[in-house]
């Protein structure tokens, strides 16, 4: 079941990546070359975002916690920019509901796939007990 979820999620962003490269109108609306300019970015930025989305989609279908973590965090990075862009441009809810929704899901997937050996980085080392032998250097 979870593998199907990752494939579904990856296909959504693979489709999003393809539409960033598409030269004309998409079923999402006007061409992304025009939308990026309206949002205040250069038109070529759509290729960068599309590339990141495509890369993340590939990582999400690799059955490895590290790959899925990197894919989800890449999407969280891209989606943070999308949410910020919609806020700055005062886009209506009908235009901007997907970005924050996808950001929350990407964050949940990143946390769910946090590599186990990276968890130790977040732990604070406890001070040694009184009377315990000290490690030699």
N, C-alpha and C positions, 0 to 999 in steps of 0.2 A: 504494500500500500504506500509506504513512504517513497519508494522508488518512483511510483507513478506521480506522486506529488512533485518530486524534483523534476521529472520530465515535463510535466504540465507547466511548471514555473519556468523552466528553461525555454520551452517553446514560446511562451509569451514574450520573453525578452529576445529570443532569436528573431521573432516576427518584428518586434520593435526595432531591432538592429537593421533588419532588411529595409524597413520603411524609412530609416534615416538615410539610407543610400539611394532610395527610390527617387528618381528625378521629378516626377509629377505628383499629382494629388494622390493621397492614400485614403483608405476607408476611415482613417482617423481625422481627416480634414485636409486643409491645404498642404502643399509640399513643405517638408521640414526645412528646406533651404529658405523659404520665406518666413516660416515660424521662428527660426533661430534669429533671423534679422529683426523681426518684430520684438523678440525678447531681449534684444540688445547684444547679441553675440554675432561673431562673423559666421557666414554661411558654412565655412569649412568645419566649424566646431561640431556639426552634426555627424561628420565622419569619425571624429574622436569619440563622441558619445556612443555612436553605433558600434564602433569597434570594442569599446569597453563592455557594452551590453552583450555583444556576441561572444566575447571572451568569457564573461561571467556565465553565460548560458552553457558554454562548453564545460566549464568547471563544475557547474551544478549537477551534471549528469555523470561525472566521474565518481565511482563509488569509493570515495576517500573523504574522511572528515576534513582533512586539510584543504583539499580541492574545493569541497563544498563551502567550507568556511571562507576561503579566499573569494569564491564566486559571490557568496552572499555579502561579504564586506565590500566588494567592488560595486555591487548593486546599491548597497547602502550609501556609498560615496556618491555615486551618480544620482541617486534619488534625493539625497540631501540637497544637491544642486538644483534638481528639478523643483522640489518644494520651495526652496528659497526663491527661485525664479518666478514661480507662480505668486508668491507673496509679494515680491517687489513690484511685479507688473499688475497687481490687483486683479488677477484673473478670477472669474466667477467660479462658484462651486462646481458647475457643470463641466468646466474646463480643467479643474485642478483636483478633483477628488481622488483620482487614481494614484497620483504621486505619493501623497502621505499614506495611503492604504498599502501600497507596495513597499514603502519605506518601513512600515511597521512589520510587515511580513518578512522582509529581508533581514531586519534586525533580529527577529525571532529565529530565523534560519541560521543566522551567524552564531547566535548564542547556543542553539541546539547542536551546532557542529564545532563548537570551540574545541580544538584539539586537546586531548587529555593531558599531554605533557606540557602544554602551555598554561594549564591552570596553576601550576606551581609558581608561575611568575606573579600571580596575584596574592599569594599567601604571604603574610608577614611572619618572619621567622620568630619563633618564641624564644625568649631568653632562656639560657640553660638553668636547670634546677639548682638550687643551693646544694653544694656538696658534690655535684656531678663532676666527673673528670672533664677537664677542658681538652678539646681536640688539639693535637700537636700541629704546628705549622711547618 
